[in-house]
Amino acid sequence: MDRIFAWIVDRLRWLFLAATVGGVVLAYIGWADSSHIRDVGVNGVEANAVIEGATRTTRRRGGESYSLRLSWRDAGGNARSAEGVSVSNTFARRIISGNSITADTVRIKYLAADADSKPIVLDDAANQEGADEFMLTAGIGLFGGGAVGSLIMFLLPRRRRGEAAEAR
């Protein structure tokens, strides 16, 4: 019986540790994306972008994600473009019907000083920020649960060994 308990504790120990690390990663991704959306929303320049294409990525377990290929002219009249501008599934369903794009243009904001920064689609910014907020909250919760669980699991065998030494 002690072997089974030790095996379960060992597996739980690593599961909680993985949840702690995964929670940190998830929270960071949510925070970074959300801060990018806020930064571009506040400091960005508004423009109308032409939708040149869209990509639908289907994952093995059935989830889908969408991204757009956009081009626009900046305030100086120079042509700019961006690939892989992610949009929410809700927004993608509004502009994509079957395998064709129903909208020609979208309103965007972009950082004029940073050519490498991806623009945000203004009509989708609230959906994207909501998803990022959820990722941040879930990541913090996963980290907290994993940290408490790890602490309990890593201390549990030590306490039992101490109790066994006292019994001798």
DRENPA-3360 file (N, C-alpha, C; in nm, 2 decimals, always signed):
BEGIN
1 = MDRIFAWI = +0.08/-0.12/+0.00/+0.00/+0.00/+0.00/+0.09/+0.13/+0.00 ~ +0.20/+0.12/+0.07/+0.29/+0.24/+0.08/+0.35/+0.27/-0.06 ~ +0.37/+0.16/-0.14/+0.43/+0.18/-0.27/+0.33/+0.25/-0.36 ~ +0.20/+0.21/-0.36/+0.10/+0.28/-0.44/+0.09/+0.42/-0.40 ~ +0.09/+0.45/-0.27/+0.08/+0.59/-0.22/+0.20/+0.67/-0.27 ~ +0.32/+0.61/-0.26/+0.44/+0.68/-0.30/+0.43/+0.71/-0.45 ~ +0.38/+0.61/-0.53/+0.37/+0.63/-0.67/+0.28/+0.74/-0.71 ~ +0.16/+0.75/-0.64/+0.06/+0.85/-0.66/+0.12/+0.99/-0.63;
9 = VDRLRWLF = +0.19/+1.00/-0.51/+0.25/+1.12/-0.46/+0.35/+1.17/-0.56 ~ +0.43/+1.07/-0.61/+0.54/+1.11/-0.71/+0.48/+1.17/-0.84 ~ +0.37/+1.11/-0.89/+0.31/+1.16/-1.01/+0.24/+1.29/-0.98 ~ +0.17/+1.31/-0.87/+0.11/+1.43/-0.84/+0.21/+1.55/-0.82 ~ +0.33/+1.51/-0.76/+0.43/+1.61/-0.74/+0.47/+1.67/-0.88 ~ +0.50/+1.58/-0.98/+0.54/+1.63/-1.11/+0.43/+1.70/-1.18 ~ +0.30/+1.66/-1.16/+0.19/+1.72/-1.22/+0.17/+1.87/-1.17 ~ +0.18/+1.88/-1.04/+0.17/+2.02/-0.98/+0.29/+2.11/-1.02;
17 = LAATVGGV = +0.40/+2.05/-1.03/+0.52/+2.13/-1.08/+0.50/+2.17/-1.22 ~ +0.45/+2.08/-1.31/+0.42/+2.12/-1.45/+0.31/+2.23/-1.45 ~ +0.21/+2.22/-1.37/+0.10/+2.32/-1.36/+0.16/+2.45/-1.32 ~ +0.25/+2.46/-1.23/+0.32/+2.58/-1.19/+0.39/+2.65/-1.31 ~ +0.47/+2.57/-1.38/+0.55/+2.62/-1.49/+0.45/+2.66/-1.60 ~ +0.36/+2.58/-1.63/+0.26/+2.61/-1.74/+0.18/+2.73/-1.71 ~ +0.14/+2.75/-1.58/+0.07/+2.87/-1.54/+0.15/+3.00/-1.56 ~ +0.28/+2.99/-1.53/+0.36/+3.11/-1.55/+0.37/+3.14/-1.70;
25 = VLAYIGWA = +0.39/+3.04/-1.79/+0.39/+3.06/-1.93/+0.26/+3.12/-1.98 ~ +0.15/+3.06/-1.94/+0.02/+3.10/-1.99/-0.01/+3.25/-1.94 ~ +0.02/+3.28/-1.82/+0.00/+3.42/-1.77/+0.09/+3.52/-1.85 ~ +0.22/+3.48/-1.88/+0.30/+3.57/-1.95/+0.25/+3.59/-2.09 ~ +0.21/+3.49/-2.16/+0.15/+3.50/-2.30/+0.03/+3.60/-2.30 ~ -0.06/+3.57/-2.20/-0.18/+3.66/-2.19/-0.14/+3.80/-2.16 ~ -0.05/+3.82/-2.07/+0.00/+3.96/-2.03/+0.06/+4.03/-2.15 ~ +0.15/+3.96/-2.22/+0.23/+4.02/-2.33/+0.13/+4.06/-2.45;
33 = DSSHIRDV = +0.04/+3.97/-2.48/-0.06/+4.00/-2.59/-0.15/+4.11/-2.55 ~ -0.20/+4.11/-2.43/-0.29/+4.22/-2.38/-0.21/+4.35/-2.37 ~ -0.09/+4.35/-2.33/-0.02/+4.48/-2.32/+0.01/+4.53/-2.47 ~ +0.04/+4.44/-2.56/+0.06/+4.48/-2.70/-0.07/+4.55/-2.76 ~ -0.18/+4.49/-2.73/-0.31/+4.55/-2.78/-0.33/+4.68/-2.71 ~ -0.31/+4.70/-2.58/-0.33/+4.83/-2.52/-0.23/+4.93/-2.57 ~ -0.10/+4.89/-2.59/+0.00/+4.98/-2.64/-0.03/+5.03/-2.78 ~ -0.07/+4.94/-2.87/-0.11/+4.98/-3.01/-0.23/+5.06/-3.00;
41 = GVNGVEAN = -0.33/+5.03/-2.92/-0.45/+5.10/-2.91/-0.43/+5.25/-2.86 ~ -0.34/+5.27/-2.77/-0.32/+5.40/-2.72/-0.22/+5.48/-2.81 ~ -0.11/+5.42/-2.85/-0.01/+5.49/-2.93/-0.01/+5.47/-3.08 ~ -0.10/+5.39/-3.13/-0.11/+5.36/-3.27/-0.17/+5.46/-3.36 ~ -0.15/+5.45/-3.48/-0.21/+5.53/-3.59/-0.32/+5.45/-3.66 ~ -0.43/+5.51/-3.68/-0.54/+5.44/-3.74/-0.53/+5.44/-3.89 ~ -0.57/+5.33/-3.96/-0.56/+5.32/-4.10/-0.67/+5.22/-4.15 ~ -0.70/+5.22/-4.27/-0.78/+5.12/-4.34/-0.69/+5.02/-4.41;
49 = AVIEGATR = -0.70/+4.90/-4.38/-0.61/+4.80/-4.44/-0.69/+4.71/-4.53 ~ -0.63/+4.67/-4.64/-0.69/+4.58/-4.74/-0.66/+4.44/-4.69 ~ -0.76/+4.35/-4.69/-0.74/+4.21/-4.66/-0.69/+4.14/-4.78 ~ -0.57/+4.09/-4.78/-0.51/+4.02/-4.90/-0.53/+3.87/-4.89 ~ -0.55/+3.82/-4.77/-0.57/+3.68/-4.75/-0.60/+3.65/-4.60 ~ -0.64/+3.52/-4.58/-0.67/+3.48/-4.45/-0.62/+3.33/-4.44 ~ -0.58/+3.29/-4.32/-0.53/+3.16/-4.30/-0.61/+3.10/-4.18 ~ -0.66/+2.98/-4.20/-0.73/+2.91/-4.10/-0.64/+2.79/-4.06;
57 = TTRRRGGE = -0.61/+2.78/-3.93/-0.53/+2.67/-3.88/-0.61/+2.59/-3.79 ~ -0.62/+2.46/-3.83/-0.70/+2.36/-3.76/-0.61/+2.28/-3.68 ~ -0.63/+2.27/-3.55/-0.54/+2.19/-3.46/-0.59/+2.05/-3.46 ~ -0.51/+1.96/-3.41/-0.55/+1.82/-3.40/-0.67/+1.79/-3.32 ~ -0.69/+1.86/-3.22/-0.80/+1.84/-3.13/-0.93/+1.92/-3.16 ~ -0.93/+1.98/-3.28/-1.05/+2.04/-3.33/-1.05/+2.20/-3.31 ~ -0.96/+2.26/-3.24/-0.96/+2.40/-3.23/-0.92/+2.47/-3.36 ~ -0.97/+2.59/-3.38/-0.93/+2.66/-3.50/-0.88/+2.80/-3.46;
65 = SYSLRLSW = -0.79/+2.85/-3.54/-0.74/+2.99/-3.52/-0.73/+3.05/-3.66 ~ -0.75/+3.19/-3.66/-0.74/+3.26/-3.79/-0.64/+3.37/-3.78 ~ -0.58/+3.40/-3.90/-0.49/+3.51/-3.91/-0.51/+3.57/-4.05 ~ -0.48/+3.70/-4.05/-0.50/+3.78/-4.18/-0.37/+3.83/-4.23 ~ -0.37/+3.85/-4.36/-0.25/+3.91/-4.43/-0.31/+4.05/-4.48 ~ -0.25/+4.16/-4.43/-0.30/+4.29/-4.45/-0.20/+4.38/-4.52 ~ -0.25/+4.48/-4.59/-0.16/+4.58/-4.65/-0.23/+4.71/-4.64 ~ -0.16/+4.82/-4.62/-0.21/+4.95/-4.60/-0.10/+5.06/-4.63;
73 = RDAGGNAR = -0.15/+5.18/-4.64/-0.05/+5.29/-4.66/-0.05/+5.37/-4.53 ~ +0.08/+5.40/-4.49/+0.09/+5.47/-4.36/+0.07/+5.62/-4.39 ~ +0.09/+5.70/-4.28/+0.06/+5.84/-4.29/+0.15/+5.91/-4.39 ~ +0.27/+5.86/-4.42/+0.36/+5.92/-4.52/+0.33/+5.87/-4.66 ~ +0.23/+5.78/-4.68/+0.20/+5.73/-4.81/+0.28/+5.60/-4.85 ~ +0.36/+5.55/-4.76/+0.44/+5.43/-4.79/+0.36/+5.31/-4.77 ~ +0.38/+5.21/-4.85/+0.31/+5.08/-4.85/+0.36/+5.00/-4.73 ~ +0.28/+4.95/-4.65/+0.31/+4.86/-4.54/+0.23/+4.73/-4.55;
81 = SAEGVSVS = +0.28/+4.63/-4.49/+0.20/+4.50/-4.49/+0.24/+4.42/-4.36 ~ +0.15/+4.33/-4.33/+0.17/+4.24/-4.21/+0.11/+4.11/-4.24 ~ +0.18/+4.00/-4.21/+0.12/+3.87/-4.22/+0.10/+3.81/-4.08 ~ +0.01/+3.72/-4.06/-0.02/+3.66/-3.94/-0.08/+3.75/-3.83 ~ -0.16/+3.84/-3.87/-0.24/+3.92/-3.78/-0.35/+3.84/-3.72 ~ -0.34/+3.80/-3.60/-0.44/+3.71/-3.55/-0.57/+3.78/-3.52 ~ -0.68/+3.71/-3.54/-0.81/+3.76/-3.51/-0.89/+3.65/-3.44 ~ -0.99/+3.69/-3.36/-1.07/+3.59/-3.29/-1.16/+3.51/-3.38;
89 = NTFARRII = -1.21/+3.40/-3.34/-1.30/+3.32/-3.42/-1.43/+3.39/-3.44 ~ -1.47/+3.47/-3.35/-1.60/+3.55/-3.37/-1.58/+3.64/-3.48 ~ -1.48/+3.72/-3.48/-1.45/+3.82/-3.59/-1.43/+3.74/-3.72 ~ -1.36/+3.64/-3.72/-1.33/+3.56/-3.85/-1.46/+3.51/-3.91 ~ -1.55/+3.46/-3.82/-1.68/+3.42/-3.88/-1.76/+3.53/-3.94 ~ -1.74/+3.66/-3.89/-1.81/+3.77/-3.95/-1.75/+3.80/-4.09 ~ -1.62/+3.79/-4.11/-1.56/+3.83/-4.24/-1.53/+3.71/-4.33 ~ -1.55/+3.59/-4.29/-1.52/+3.47/-4.37/-1.64/+3.39/-4.38;
97 = SGNSITAD = -1.68/+3.36/-4.51/-1.79/+3.27/-4.53/-1.75/+3.16/-4.62 ~ -1.75/+3.03/-4.56/-1.70/+2.92/-4.64/-1.55/+2.93/-4.66 ~ -1.51/+2.94/-4.78/-1.36/+2.96/-4.81/-1.34/+3.09/-4.87 ~ -1.43/+3.19/-4.86/-1.41/+3.32/-4.92/-1.42/+3.43/-4.81 ~ -1.35/+3.54/-4.84/-1.35/+3.65/-4.75/-1.45/+3.75/-4.80 ~ -1.54/+3.79/-4.71/-1.66/+3.87/-4.75/-1.63/+4.02/-4.73 ~ -1.53/+4.05/-4.65/-1.49/+4.20/-4.63/-1.37/+4.23/-4.71 ~ -1.36/+4.35/-4.76/-1.24/+4.39/-4.84/-1.14/+4.46/-4.75;
105 = TVRIKYLA = -1.19/+4.54/-4.66/-1.10/+4.62/-4.57/-1.14/+4.60/-4.43 ~ -1.04/+4.63/-4.34/-1.07/+4.64/-4.20/-1.00/+4.77/-4.14 ~ -1.05/+4.82/-4.03/-0.99/+4.93/-3.97/-0.88/+4.88/-3.87 ~ -0.76/+4.93/-3.88/-0.65/+4.88/-3.79/-0.58/+5.00/-3.72 ~ -0.50/+4.97/-3.63/-0.41/+5.06/-3.57/-0.27/+5.00/-3.57 ~ -0.17/+5.07/-3.60/-0.04/+5.02/-3.60/+0.06/+5.12/-3.54 ~ +0.17/+5.07/-3.50/+0.28/+5.16/-3.44/+0.36/+5.21/-3.55 ~ +0.36/+5.34/-3.58/+0.43/+5.40/-3.69/+0.58/+5.39/-3.68;
113 = ADADSKPI = +0.63/+5.39/-3.55/+0.78/+5.39/-3.53/+0.83/+5.25/-3.53 ~ +0.75/+5.15/-3.52/+0.80/+5.01/-3.51/+0.74/+4.93/-3.63 ~ +0.82/+4.91/-3.73/+0.78/+4.84/-3.85/+0.76/+4.69/-3.82 ~ +0.82/+4.63/-3.72/+0.81/+4.49/-3.69/+0.68/+4.46/-3.61 ~ +0.62/+4.56/-3.54/+0.51/+4.53/-3.46/+0.38/+4.51/-3.54 ~ +0.31/+4.41/-3.51/+0.19/+4.37/-3.58/+0.08/+4.47/-3.55 ~ -0.01/+4.51/-3.64/-0.12/+4.59/-3.62/-0.23/+4.52/-3.54 ~ -0.32/+4.59/-3.49/-0.44/+4.53/-3.43/-0.56/+4.57/-3.51;
121 = VLDDAANQ = -0.66/+4.48/-3.53/-0.78/+4.50/-3.60/-0.88/+4.57/-3.49 ~ -0.92/+4.69/-3.52/-0.99/+4.77/-3.42/-1.13/+4.70/-3.38 ~ -1.19/+4.64/-3.48/-1.32/+4.58/-3.46/-1.31/+4.45/-3.38 ~ -1.19/+4.40/-3.37/-1.17/+4.27/-3.29/-1.09/+4.29/-3.17 ~ -1.04/+4.41/-3.14/-0.95/+4.43/-3.02/-1.01/+4.39/-2.89 ~ -1.14/+4.42/-2.87/-1.21/+4.38/-2.75/-1.22/+4.23/-2.73 ~ -1.24/+4.16/-2.84/-1.25/+4.01/-2.83/-1.11/+3.95/-2.80 ~ -1.01/+4.01/-2.87/-0.87/+3.96/-2.84/-0.83/+3.99/-2.70;
129 = EGADEFML = -0.86/+4.11/-2.65/-0.82/+4.15/-2.51/-0.89/+4.06/-2.41 ~ -1.02/+4.03/-2.44/-1.09/+3.94/-2.35/-1.03/+3.80/-2.34 ~ -0.99/+3.75/-2.46/-0.92/+3.62/-2.46/-0.79/+3.62/-2.38 ~ -0.72/+3.73/-2.40/-0.59/+3.75/-2.33/-0.61/+3.76/-2.18 ~ -0.71/+3.83/-2.14/-0.74/+3.85/-2.00/-0.78/+3.71/-1.94 ~ -0.85/+3.63/-2.01/-0.88/+3.49/-1.96/-0.75/+3.41/-1.95 ~ -0.66/+3.42/-2.05/-0.54/+3.35/-2.04/-0.45/+3.39/-1.92 ~ -0.45/+3.52/-1.89/-0.38/+3.57/-1.78/-0.44/+3.52/-1.65;
137 = TAGIGLFG = -0.57/+3.53/-1.64/-0.64/+3.48/-1.51/-0.62/+3.33/-1.50 ~ -0.64/+3.26/-1.60/-0.62/+3.11/-1.59/-0.48/+3.08/-1.56 ~ -0.38/+3.15/-1.62/-0.24/+3.12/-1.59/-0.21/+3.15/-1.44 ~ -0.26/+3.26/-1.39/-0.24/+3.29/-1.24/-0.30/+3.18/-1.16 ~ -0.42/+3.14/-1.19/-0.49/+3.04/-1.11/-0.41/+2.91/-1.12 ~ -0.37/+2.87/-1.24/-0.29/+2.74/-1.26/-0.16/+2.75/-1.18 ~ -0.09/+2.87/-1.19/+0.03/+2.88/-1.11/+0.01/+2.87/-0.96 ~ -0.10/+2.94/-0.91/-0.13/+2.93/-0.77/-0.16/+2.79/-0.72;
145 = GGAVGSLI = -0.25/+2.72/-0.79/-0.28/+2.59/-0.76/-0.16/+2.49/-0.77 ~ -0.09/+2.51/-0.87/+0.03/+2.43/-0.89/+0.14/+2.45/-0.78 ~ +0.15/+2.58/-0.74/+0.25/+2.61/-0.64/+0.21/+2.55/-0.50 ~ +0.09/+2.57/-0.47/+0.04/+2.52/-0.34/+0.05/+2.36/-0.34 ~ +0.00/+2.30/-0.45/+0.01/+2.16/-0.46/+0.15/+2.10/-0.46 ~ +0.24/+2.17/-0.53/+0.38/+2.13/-0.53/+0.44/+2.14/-0.39 ~ +0.41/+2.25/-0.32/+0.46/+2.26/-0.18/+0.41/+2.15/-0.09 ~ +0.28/+2.12/-0.10/+0.23/+2.01/-0.02/+0.29/+1.88/-0.06;
153 = MFLLPRRR = +0.30/+1.85/-0.19/+0.35/+1.72/-0.24/+0.50/+1.70/-0.21 ~ +0.58/+1.81/-0.21/+0.72/+1.80/-0.18/+0.75/+1.79/-0.04 ~ +0.66/+1.85/+0.05/+0.68/+1.84/+0.19/+0.62/+1.71/+0.25 ~ +0.52/+1.65/+0.19/+0.45/+1.53/+0.24/+0.55/+1.42/+0.26 ~ +0.63/+1.37/+0.17/+0.72/+1.26/+0.20/+0.82/+1.29/+0.31 ~ +0.87/+1.41/+0.32/+0.97/+1.45/+0.42/+0.91/+1.44/+0.56 ~ +0.78/+1.48/+0.57/+0.72/+1.47/+0.70/+0.70/+1.32/+0.74 ~ +0.66/+1.24/+0.64/+0.64/+1.10/+0.67/+0.77/+1.03/+0.71;
161 = RGEAAEAR = +0.89/+1.07/+0.64/+1.01/+1.01/+0.68/+1.05/+1.06/+0.82 ~ +1.02/+1.18/+0.86/+1.05/+1.23/+0.99/+0.97/+1.16/+1.10 ~ +0.84/+1.13/+1.07/+0.76/+1.05/+1.16/+0.81/+0.91/+1.17 ~ +0.86/+0.85/+1.06/+0.91/+0.71/+1.07/+1.04/+0.71/+1.16 ~ +1.12/+0.81/+1.15/+1.24/+0.82/+1.23/+1.21/+0.83/+1.38 ~ +1.11/+0.91/+1.41/+1.06/+0.92/+1.55/+1.00/+0.80/+1.61 ~ +0.94/+0.72/+1.53/+0.88/+0.59/+1.57/+0.98/+0.49/+1.61 ~ +1.10/+0.50/+1.56/+1.21/+0.40/+1.59/+1.26/+0.41/+1.72;
% end
